[in-house]
Amino acid sequence: MAVGLGPIPTLHPVPGFELGIASAGIKRPGRKDVVVMRCAEGSTVAGVFTTNAFCAAPVLLCKKRFLGPIRYLVTNTGNANAGTGEPGLVAASAVCAKLAELAGVDESAVLPYSTGVIGEPLPVAKIEAALPAALANLGADNWAEAAAGIMTTDTQPKGASRQFVQDGVTITVTGISKGAGMIKPNMATMLGYIATDAKVAQGVLQDLLRDAANKSFNRITIDGDTSTNDSCTLIATGQAALPEITQASGPLFSALKQAVLEVSMELAQAIVRDGEGATKFVTVRVNGGATHQECLDVGYAVAHSPLIKTALFASDPNWGRILAAVGYAGVPNLDVSKIDVFLDEVCIASRGCRAASYTEDQGARVMAQAEITIRIELGRGDCSETIWTTDLSHEYVKINAEYRT
């Protein structure tokens, strides 16, 4: 079940960007599983990708191509084209070449994306057969349909959109993402596409995306697994009648940065809310660290702990598990006598031990909620970090046990 994730919001069209959806029947006959995106000539593209050493063939091609002139992006679901070696690269290139032929562009102007089962050969013929229909379906208002077309184990499509006015010109930032399991930063198991009609120099766009990803997609975790296929792409079509943003300063850049961050945060949190089998949306906030890294180390120790995640699923305020995770996070010279831990605003541990004011009923009340904040005060410095995660349910095990059947 999706936790607090309602219907997909209004997704504003981005001038200079179109999306088309078709069915290749890769995993199930009739399912819309191929999405083609077209960006205006002269668009700039930025990308961030998985750090998994077994990164998929489409990721390898995207890394090589995204700095050049890009006109098309093609995504398939149902097959990751990962763990497929040289034949996988040949297959991904073949899909790009076919789309380039149909669209009348150079093959290097096409970026491929895949998501689904790892280790299976990409069904190139099926995907190629679906490309004409996807091209015929291209439209600026197809964001919601494309969000559904890139889903795998997701239960709901995910999208976000923002608009702002600068010097009398409306700028749009719209994005979609997919992801529900095999989620851990660097990147999470996700595909994300964000487009804007602002005109942005590639280097500025790359820094903008990297910063937004580090504060959003790289702060979520479902199960601690980093996928082979994670990619997030930011496209600037340059169709807005405003000067090009060539440096990371000024009112236009600041407004665009805020809009991209808000869209990225909304998409990232939607992935967590739709986590496989999730019944809880959990914010882990670590304050008072000496460094940002030790805050992250503590946050992920808590967010990845199977014992804590199962306690969350059971609504069991077993707060000792939280203390244990903080203790093994690897923070050097950690003085536990300075640590306070809260469930929402209920102090469960103070100065390293059970808070005198805490009662089991207080903890049980918070743990029964669908949305919970675990706040840890380290008392070591001024750094803070926030991570979003889920509980671990029977349904998560079932989904992943039956993933290929």
C-alpha positions in Angstrom: 0.0 0.0 0.0 1.1 3.5 -0.7 1.5 5.6 2.5 -0.1 9.0 2.1 0.4 9.0 -1.7 -2.6 10.4 -3.4 -3.5 10.8 -7.1 -0.8 12.1 -9.3 -0.9 15.9 -9.2 -1.3 18.2 -12.1 1.8 18.0 -14.3 2.3 21.1 -16.4 3.6 20.6 -19.9 7.2 21.8 -20.5 7.6 23.7 -23.8 10.0 21.8 -26.0 9.5 18.4 -24.3 7.1 15.6 -25.5 6.4 12.1 -24.3 4.9 9.1 -26.1 3.9 5.7 -24.6 3.4 2.4 -26.3 3.1 -1.3 -25.5 5.8 -3.8 -26.4 4.5 -6.6 -24.2 7.9 -7.2 -22.6 6.6 -8.8 -19.4 2.8 -8.8 -19.9 0.9 -8.5 -23.1 -0.8 -5.2 -23.6 1.0 -3.3 -20.8 2.3 0.1 -21.7 6.0 -0.5 -21.2 7.9 1.7 -23.7 8.2 5.5 -23.3 9.9 7.8 -25.8 10.7 11.4 -24.9 11.6 14.1 -27.3 13.4 17.3 -26.4 13.8 20.4 -28.5 16.9 20.9 -30.6 19.5 22.7 -28.5 18.4 21.3 -25.2 21.0 20.7 -22.5 21.0 17.5 -20.5 22.4 16.5 -17.1 22.6 13.1 -15.5 23.4 11.3 -12.3 23.7 7.5 -12.3 24.1 4.4 -10.1 27.4 3.7 -8.4 26.9 0.0 -8.7 29.9 -1.6 -10.5 27.5 -3.9 -12.4 25.7 -0.9 -13.9 23.4 -1.8 -16.8 24.2 -1.4 -20.4 21.8 1.6 -20.9 23.6 3.3 -18.0 26.9 2.9 -19.7 25.6 4.3 -22.9 23.9 7.2 -21.1 27.1 8.1 -19.3 28.9 8.3 -22.7 26.3 10.3 -24.5 24.4 12.7 -22.2 27.0 15.5 -22.6 26.4 15.7 -26.3 23.4 17.0 -28.3 20.4 14.9 -27.2 17.1 14.7 -28.9 15.4 11.5 -27.7 15.2 9.3 -24.6 13.8 5.8 -24.7 12.7 3.8 -21.7 11.6 0.2 -21.4 10.3 -1.6 -18.3 10.2 -5.4 -17.6 13.8 -5.9 -18.5 16.8 -4.2 -16.9 19.4 -5.2 -19.5 21.9 -5.5 -16.6 24.4 -8.3 -16.1 24.2 -8.9 -19.8 27.8 -8.0 -20.8 28.7 -7.1 -24.4 25.4 -8.5 -25.9 23.6 -6.1 -23.6 25.5 -3.1 -25.0 24.8 -4.3 -28.5 21.1 -4.6 -27.7 20.8 -1.2 -26.1 22.6 0.4 -29.1 20.3 -1.4 -31.5 17.2 0.1 -29.8 18.8 3.5 -30.0 19.8 3.0 -33.6 16.2 2.0 -34.6 14.7 5.0 -32.8 17.3 7.3 -34.4 16.5 5.9 -37.8 12.7 6.4 -37.3 13.2 10.0 -36.0 15.9 11.0 -38.4 18.6 11.9 -35.9 22.1 10.5 -35.1 22.2 7.5 -32.9 24.3 9.4 -30.4 21.4 11.8 -29.8 19.4 9.0 -28.2 19.7 8.0 -24.5 18.4 4.5 -23.4 17.0 3.5 -20.1 15.8 0.1 -18.9 14.3 -1.2 -15.7 13.1 -4.7 -14.6 14.6 -8.1 -14.2 18.4 -8.3 -14.1 20.3 -10.8 -16.2 17.8 -11.5 -19.0 18.5 -10.6 -22.7 16.8 -7.4 -23.8 13.9 -8.2 -26.2 15.1 -5.8 -28.9 12.6 -6.9 -31.5 9.6 -6.2 -29.2 10.9 -2.8 -28.2 11.7 -1.8 -31.8 8.2 -2.9 -32.9 6.7 -0.5 -30.3 8.7 2.6 -31.3 6.6 3.8 -34.2 3.5 3.8 -31.9 5.4 5.7 -29.2 6.6 8.3 -31.7 3.0 8.7 -33.0 1.8 9.2 -29.4 4.3 12.1 -28.6 2.6 14.9 -26.8 3.5 17.6 -24.4 0.7 16.7 -22.0 1.5 12.9 -21.7 3.4 13.2 -18.4 1.0 11.2 -16.3 0.7 8.4 -18.9 4.5 8.3 -19.1 4.7 8.1 -15.3 2.5 5.0 -15.4 4.5 3.6 -18.4 7.8 3.5 -16.5 6.4 1.7 -13.4 7.6 -1.8 -12.3 6.5 -2.9 -8.8 5.2 0.6 -8.1 1.6 0.7 -7.2 1.0 4.3 -8.3 2.6 6.7 -10.8 4.8 9.4 -9.4 5.0 13.0 -10.7 5.6 16.5 -9.5 5.5 20.0 -11.1 6.3 23.6 -10.2 6.0 26.9 -12.0 7.4 30.3 -11.2 7.4 33.7 -12.9 10.6 35.5 -13.6 10.6 38.9 -15.3 7.1 38.3 -16.5 7.9 34.8 -18.0 6.5 31.6 -16.6 9.1 28.8 -16.1 8.0 25.2 -15.7 9.7 22.3 -14.0 8.0 19.0 -14.3 9.2 15.5 -13.4 8.2 11.8 -13.1 10.0 8.9 -11.4 9.6 5.2 -10.7 10.9 3.1 -7.8 9.5 1.1 -5.0 12.1 -1.5 -4.0 15.8 -2.2 -4.2 16.1 1.4 -2.9 19.3 2.8 -1.4 21.2 6.0 -2.2 23.9 6.3 -4.9 21.3 6.3 -6.5 18.2 4.6 -5.3 16.6 2.0 -7.6 14.8 4.5 -9.7 14.4 6.2 -12.9 13.7 9.9 -12.8 13.1 12.5 -15.6 12.8 16.2 -14.9 12.4 18.8 -17.6 12.4 22.6 -17.6 12.0 25.2 -20.3 14.7 27.4 -18.9 17.9 27.7 -20.9 20.8 26.5 -18.8 24.5 25.9 -19.6 25.3 22.2 -19.3 27.9 22.6 -16.4 25.4 24.7 -14.4 22.7 22.2 -15.1 24.9 19.2 -14.0 25.8 20.9 -10.7 22.1 21.8 -10.2 21.0 18.2 -10.6 23.8 16.7 -8.5 22.9 19.1 -5.6 19.2 18.3 -5.9 19.8 14.5 -6.1 22.0 14.6 -3.0 19.2 16.3 -1.0 16.5 14.0 -2.3 17.1 10.8 -4.3 20.3 10.2 -2.3 18.5 10.5 1.0 16.0 7.7 0.6 16.2 4.0 1.4 13.7 1.1 1.4 15.9 -2.0 1.8 19.6 -0.9 1.5 20.1 -2.4 -2.0 21.7 -0.2 -4.7 20.4 -1.0 -8.1 22.3 -1.5 -11.4 20.0 0.8 -13.4 19.5 4.0 -11.4 19.5 7.1 -13.5 18.1 10.6 -13.1 18.1 13.0 -16.0 17.4 16.7 -16.0 16.6 18.4 -19.4 16.6 22.1 -20.1 14.9 22.8 -23.4 15.7 26.5 -23.5 12.3 27.5 -24.9 11.5 30.2 -22.3 12.1 33.7 -23.4 14.8 34.4 -20.9 18.6 34.7 -21.0 20.7 31.5 -20.6 21.7 30.7 -17.1 25.5 30.5 -17.3 26.5 30.6 -13.7 25.1 29.5 -10.3 23.9 32.9 -9.1 21.2 35.4 -9.6 17.5 35.5 -9.1 16.6 33.3 -12.0 19.1 30.6 -11.0 17.9 30.7 -7.4 14.3 30.3 -8.4 15.0 27.4 -10.8 17.2 25.7 -8.2 14.4 25.9 -5.6 11.8 24.5 -8.1 14.1 21.6 -9.2 14.8 20.8 -5.5 11.1 20.8 -4.7 10.2 18.5 -7.6 13.1 16.2 -6.7 12.1 16.0 -3.1 8.5 15.3 -3.9 9.4 12.5 -6.4 11.9 11.0 -3.9 9.5 11.0 -1.0 6.8 9.5 -3.4 9.2 6.6 -4.0 9.4 5.9 -0.3 5.7 6.3 0.2 5.2 3.7 -2.4 7.9 1.4 -1.0 7.3 -2.3 -1.6 4.9 -3.5 1.1 5.3 -0.3 3.1 2.8 0.6 5.8 4.8 3.4 7.3 6.5 6.5 6.0 9.4 7.2 8.3 11.6 10.3 8.6 14.9 9.7 10.4 16.4 13.1 11.4 19.8 13.2 13.0 20.9 16.5 14.6 23.9 17.7 16.5 26.6 15.8 14.5 30.2 16.9 14.3 30.1 16.2 10.6 27.4 15.6 8.0 28.8 12.1 7.3 28.4 10.9 10.9 24.8 12.1 10.8 24.3 10.1 7.6 26.0 7.0 9.2 23.7 7.2 12.2 20.6 7.8 10.0 21.3 4.9 7.7 22.1 2.5 10.6 18.6 3.2 11.9 16.9 3.2 8.5 18.5 -0.1 7.4 18.1 -2.0 10.6 15.8 -5.0 10.0 15.0 -5.1 13.7 13.8 -1.4 13.7 12.0 -1.8 10.4 10.0 -4.9 11.6 9.3 -3.1 14.9 7.9 -0.2 12.9 5.7 -2.7 10.9 4.4 -4.2 14.2 3.9 -0.7 15.8 6.1 -1.9 18.6 7.9 0.9 20.4 11.0 -1.2 21.0 13.3 1.8 21.4 16.3 -0.3 22.5 16.7 -1.3 18.9 17.2 2.4 17.9 19.8 2.9 20.6 21.7 -0.2 19.4 21.7 1.0 15.8 23.0 4.4 16.8 25.7 2.7 18.8 27.0 0.5 16.0 26.9 3.3 13.3 30.6 3.7 13.7 30.7 7.3 15.0 34.2 7.8 16.5 34.4 8.5 20.2 30.6 8.6 20.6 29.5 9.8 24.0 26.2 8.1 24.5 25.5 10.1 27.7 24.8 13.1 25.4 22.3 11.4 23.1 18.5 12.0 23.2 16.1 10.0 21.0 12.5 11.0 20.1 9.5 9.4 18.4 7.9 12.5 17.0 7.9 14.7 20.1 7.9 11.9 22.6 11.3 11.6 24.3 12.1 7.9 24.6 15.7 8.1 25.6 17.5 11.0 27.4 21.3 11.2 28.0 21.7 7.6 26.7 19.0 5.9 28.7 15.3 5.6 29.1 13.7 9.1 29.6 12.1 9.4 33.0 9.0 10.9 31.5 8.6 8.1 28.9 5.7 5.6 29.0 5.0 2.6 26.8 1.6 4.0 25.9 3.3 7.2 24.5 5.6 5.2 22.3 2.8 2.8 21.1 0.6 5.8 20.2 3.3 7.2 17.9 4.3 3.9 16.4 0.6 3.2 15.4 0.7 6.2 13.1 1.3 5.8 9.3 3.9 8.6 9.4 6.6 8.7 12.1 9.6 10.8 12.7 12.6 9.3 14.6 14.8 12.2 15.8 18.2 11.6 17.2 20.2 14.4 19.0 23.9 13.5 19.1 25.1 16.5 21.0 28.4 16.7 19.2 28.1 19.7 16.8 25.9 21.6 14.5 25.4 19.3 11.5 22.1 17.7 10.6 20.8 15.2 8.0 17.4 13.7 7.1 16.7 10.4 5.5 13.3 8.9 4.5 12.5 5.2 4.8 9.8 2.6 5.4 9.0 -0.3 7.6 9.6 -3.9 6.5 6.5 -6.0 6.1 5.3 -9.5 5.1 4.3 -8.0 1.8 7.8 -6.8 1.0 9.1 -10.4 1.3 6.2 -11.7 -0.8 6.7 -9.1 -3.6 10.4 -9.9 -3.9 10.0 -13.6 -3.5 7.6 -13.6 -6.5 9.2 -10.9 -8.6 10.1 -13.2 -11.5 7.0 -15.4 -11.4 
